[in-house]
Amino acid sequence: MHRRRSCARNLIFVVFLLTLPLANNASAEWKEKVLYSFQGIPDGAYPGAGVVFGADGNLYGTTTYGGANNCPGITQCGVVFQLQPPMQKGGAWSEHVLYVFKGVNSNDGDAPVGGVIFDQSGNLYGTTAYGGTGKCQLFGGRVGCGTVYELVPPKQKNGAWTEQVVYSFQSGKDGYFPWGNLTWDSAGNLYGSTQYGGGHGSCNAPYYQYCGTVFKLSPPKTKGGKWTEQVLYSFKGVGAGKQFGDGANPNGGLVFDTKGTIYGTTYFGGNNVQGRCAGGSGGTGCGIVFKLSPPRRKGGQWTQTLLHRFDGQDGANSAAGVVFNGKGNLYGTTFYGPPHGYGLVFELKKPSGKIHSWTETVLHLFTDGYDGAGPAASLNFDPDGNLYGTTATATSRSAQGNVFRMRAPTRSGESWTFDVLYTFTGNPDGAQPSAPLVLDQAGNIYSTTLDGGSGTGCVYGNCGTVFEVSP
């Protein structure tokens, strides 16, 4: 089974059976507005990680490229940005660049592929794929192994935000190429994943080594001290000549249950059966859904449990994490599957009664038609239990990605219902939505597109957008 990566992954690596619901045409009911079109330099380009709301009502996010053209290495270094809503109704949103990354020669971050999250003090945290003090090399030059960074807001109005590197990955057992968004626990520790490193397996040699990690960063005990990194689990991938094995290349976007157990997905690994999941560009295997259980005793090891191994028929290559509903079931997407397919939305029902394993159900199969193809972002629930997500592509028609909704069943025996809320059309509209959505209290949806918009100063198509879709 030959697989290609999602649009977001292609961009980054250039730089470095079941009851199915009906699909309804609902796009005429919802309206889209481009809040901002990136231009490349100096404002940033290719916002692949979505946005979050601050307590001030502004939107915050990152771009993987753009900002400045003096970044050392093979790419522009990217930015962290803020979008302020208009002062008057009908006005334009305004963008402010909070920080431009400087790159590996400054031991700074480079290429923030993950988004940002706030702490309780209003500081921002995120990851960069490259940069930092690590010795990782690509195409003959040092590019760094990635960082976790903090941005502190100014004490005075209109002052500059201050960036500091919280942790620089070193490429060995501690991981490198951090991917996806970070997650807080209740004690103020940060959690995330790296696509590579960890010391086990071979998952994209010779360019990258090892199969990835899930890590924890603990804050310093005294002001001005260092954060401490701990690798909770190192993925091993599928051994040479084996049909089954461990996951590989975790996607970030980790979630906790009430007991402190971590859940997530890997893009590769798991099932490597010939004709279904073997082969492909950049890795092998159809990916897994996993959980990491905390140690019972202080100083003990976290325990990994494989919840589901995708086999190509029921999905392949999840490009994002999972989300919980109120009943403890997990929901997510795969970029491919069934074989030669265009991705799907799945449910993993938690064990109950005599059923001791998690049970997967396919809620929607994408057809590369009106409903789109290639969901590359995690899902989001509204207060009514409906799911929202995006598809990054649609090759059989002029559409360039969708925002969709899955209506939850209202009674036992009913199926989930699929609606397309909006279809992107490219320049000057957005294209390739590949990031998680965020909903405000009025039910409006916000996120980013990797391509599209009015910006023309970028190497790969247009420079991307921040958008709003409203009922």
QUIQUILIN-V444212 format. One record per backbone hydrogen bond with DSSP energy under -1.0 kcal/mol. NH is the residue of the N-H (numbers start at 1). CO is the residue of the C=O. E is the energy in kcal/mol with one decimal. If there is no record, write none. Layout:
nh=NH co=CO e=E
nh=NH co=CO e=E
This chain:
nh=10 co=6 e=-2.8
nh=11 co=7 e=-2.3
nh=12 co=8 e=-2.1
nh=13 co=9 e=-2.8
nh=14 co=10 e=-1.8
nh=15 co=11 e=-1.8
nh=21 co=363 e=-1.1
nh=24 co=418 e=-3.0
nh=26 co=24 e=-1.0
nh=26 co=420 e=-1.1
nh=29 co=26 e=-1.7
nh=31 co=470 e=-2.9
nh=33 co=468 e=-2.7
nh=35 co=466 e=-2.1
nh=36 co=466 e=-1.7
nh=38 co=464 e=-2.2
nh=40 co=44 e=-2.2
nh=44 co=40 e=-1.8
nh=45 co=65 e=-1.6
nh=46 co=463 e=-2.9
nh=48 co=46 e=-1.3
nh=52 co=60 e=-2.0
nh=54 co=58 e=-2.8
nh=57 co=54 e=-2.0
nh=59 co=83 e=-2.5
nh=60 co=52 e=-2.5
nh=61 co=81 e=-1.9
nh=63 co=79 e=-2.1
nh=64 co=46 e=-2.2
nh=65 co=45 e=-2.4
nh=67 co=40 e=-2.2
nh=78 co=66 e=-2.0
nh=79 co=63 e=-1.1
nh=80 co=99 e=-2.2
nh=81 co=61 e=-2.7
nh=82 co=96 e=-2.4
nh=83 co=59 e=-3.0
nh=84 co=94 e=-2.9
nh=91 co=88 e=-2.2
nh=94 co=84 e=-2.1
nh=96 co=82 e=-2.7
nh=98 co=80 e=-2.3
nh=99 co=80 e=-1.6
nh=101 co=78 e=-2.2
nh=103 co=109 e=-1.4
nh=106 co=103 e=-1.4
nh=107 co=104 e=-1.6
nh=108 co=103 e=-2.0
nh=110 co=130 e=-1.6
nh=111 co=77 e=-2.3
nh=113 co=111 e=-1.2
nh=117 co=125 e=-2.0
nh=119 co=123 e=-1.9
nh=122 co=119 e=-1.6
nh=124 co=151 e=-2.6
nh=125 co=117 e=-2.4
nh=126 co=149 e=-1.6
nh=128 co=147 e=-2.1
nh=129 co=111 e=-3.1
nh=130 co=110 e=-2.7
nh=131 co=143 e=-3.0
nh=132 co=108 e=-2.5
nh=138 co=141 e=-2.6
nh=141 co=138 e=-1.4
nh=143 co=136 e=-2.4
nh=144 co=136 e=-1.5
nh=146 co=131 e=-2.2
nh=147 co=128 e=-1.5
nh=148 co=167 e=-2.2
nh=149 co=126 e=-2.5
nh=150 co=164 e=-2.6
nh=151 co=124 e=-2.9
nh=152 co=162 e=-2.9
nh=159 co=156 e=-1.9
nh=162 co=152 e=-2.5
nh=164 co=150 e=-2.2
nh=166 co=148 e=-2.3
nh=167 co=148 e=-1.9
nh=169 co=146 e=-2.2
nh=171 co=175 e=-1.3
nh=175 co=172 e=-1.2
nh=176 co=196 e=-2.2
nh=177 co=145 e=-2.3
nh=179 co=193 e=-1.9
nh=183 co=191 e=-2.0
nh=185 co=189 e=-1.7
nh=188 co=185 e=-1.6
nh=190 co=217 e=-2.6
nh=191 co=183 e=-2.3
nh=192 co=215 e=-1.8
nh=194 co=213 e=-2.0
nh=195 co=177 e=-2.8
nh=196 co=176 e=-2.2
nh=197 co=209 e=-2.5
nh=198 co=172 e=-2.9
nh=208 co=204 e=-1.9
nh=211 co=200 e=-1.6
nh=212 co=197 e=-2.2
nh=213 co=194 e=-1.5
nh=214 co=233 e=-2.0
nh=215 co=192 e=-2.5
nh=216 co=230 e=-2.5
nh=217 co=190 e=-3.1
nh=218 co=228 e=-2.7
nh=225 co=222 e=-2.3
nh=228 co=218 e=-2.4
nh=230 co=216 e=-2.6
nh=232 co=214 e=-2.3
nh=233 co=214 e=-1.5
nh=235 co=212 e=-2.4
nh=237 co=247 e=-2.0
nh=242 co=239 e=-2.2
nh=245 co=270 e=-1.6
nh=246 co=237 e=-1.9
nh=248 co=268 e=-2.0
nh=249 co=211 e=-2.9
nh=251 co=265 e=-1.9
nh=253 co=181 e=-1.4
nh=255 co=263 e=-1.9
nh=257 co=261 e=-1.7
nh=260 co=257 e=-1.7
nh=262 co=292 e=-2.6
nh=263 co=255 e=-2.5
nh=264 co=290 e=-1.9
nh=266 co=288 e=-2.1
nh=267 co=249 e=-2.5
nh=268 co=248 e=-2.3
nh=269 co=284 e=-2.5
nh=270 co=246 e=-2.3
nh=272 co=243 e=-3.8
nh=276 co=273 e=-2.0
nh=277 co=273 e=-2.3
nh=278 co=273 e=-1.3
nh=281 co=3 e=-1.4
nh=285 co=277 e=-2.2
nh=286 co=271 e=-1.4
nh=287 co=269 e=-3.0
nh=289 co=308 e=-2.4
nh=290 co=264 e=-2.6
nh=291 co=305 e=-2.2
nh=292 co=262 e=-2.8
nh=293 co=303 e=-3.0
nh=300 co=297 e=-2.3
nh=303 co=293 e=-2.3
nh=305 co=291 e=-2.7
nh=307 co=289 e=-2.2
nh=308 co=289 e=-1.8
nh=310 co=287 e=-1.7
nh=312 co=315 e=-2.1
nh=316 co=336 e=-2.0
nh=317 co=286 e=-3.2
nh=323 co=331 e=-2.0
nh=325 co=329 e=-1.8
nh=328 co=325 e=-1.7
nh=330 co=348 e=-2.6
nh=331 co=323 e=-2.2
nh=332 co=346 e=-1.9
nh=334 co=344 e=-1.9
nh=335 co=317 e=-2.9
nh=336 co=316 e=-2.6
nh=341 co=338 e=-2.9
nh=343 co=337 e=-1.0
nh=344 co=334 e=-1.5
nh=345 co=364 e=-2.2
nh=346 co=332 e=-2.7
nh=347 co=361 e=-2.6
nh=348 co=330 e=-3.2
nh=349 co=359 e=-3.0
nh=355 co=352 e=-2.2
nh=359 co=349 e=-1.9
nh=361 co=347 e=-2.5
nh=363 co=345 e=-2.7
nh=364 co=345 e=-1.4
nh=366 co=343 e=-2.5
nh=368 co=372 e=-2.2
nh=372 co=369 e=-1.3
nh=373 co=393 e=-2.3
nh=374 co=342 e=-2.6
nh=380 co=388 e=-1.6
nh=382 co=386 e=-1.9
nh=385 co=382 e=-2.1
nh=387 co=406 e=-2.4
nh=388 co=380 e=-2.4
nh=389 co=404 e=-2.1
nh=391 co=402 e=-1.9
nh=392 co=374 e=-2.1
nh=393 co=373 e=-2.4
nh=400 co=424 e=-2.4
nh=402 co=391 e=-1.1
nh=403 co=422 e=-2.5
nh=404 co=389 e=-2.9
nh=405 co=419 e=-2.7
nh=406 co=387 e=-3.2
nh=407 co=417 e=-3.2
nh=414 co=411 e=-1.7
nh=417 co=407 e=-1.7
nh=418 co=22 e=-2.0
nh=419 co=405 e=-2.8
nh=420 co=24 e=-1.7
nh=421 co=403 e=-2.6
nh=422 co=403 e=-1.6
nh=424 co=401 e=-2.8
nh=426 co=430 e=-2.3
nh=429 co=426 e=-1.1
nh=431 co=451 e=-1.8
nh=432 co=400 e=-2.6
nh=438 co=446 e=-2.0
nh=440 co=444 e=-2.1
nh=443 co=440 e=-1.7
nh=445 co=469 e=-2.9
nh=446 co=438 e=-2.5
nh=447 co=467 e=-1.6
nh=449 co=465 e=-2.1
nh=450 co=432 e=-2.1
nh=451 co=431 e=-2.6
nh=453 co=429 e=-3.2
nh=464 co=452 e=-2.2
nh=465 co=449 e=-1.3
nh=466 co=36 e=-2.1
nh=467 co=447 e=-2.5
nh=468 co=33 e=-2.4
nh=469 co=445 e=-2.5
nh=470 co=31 e=-2.8
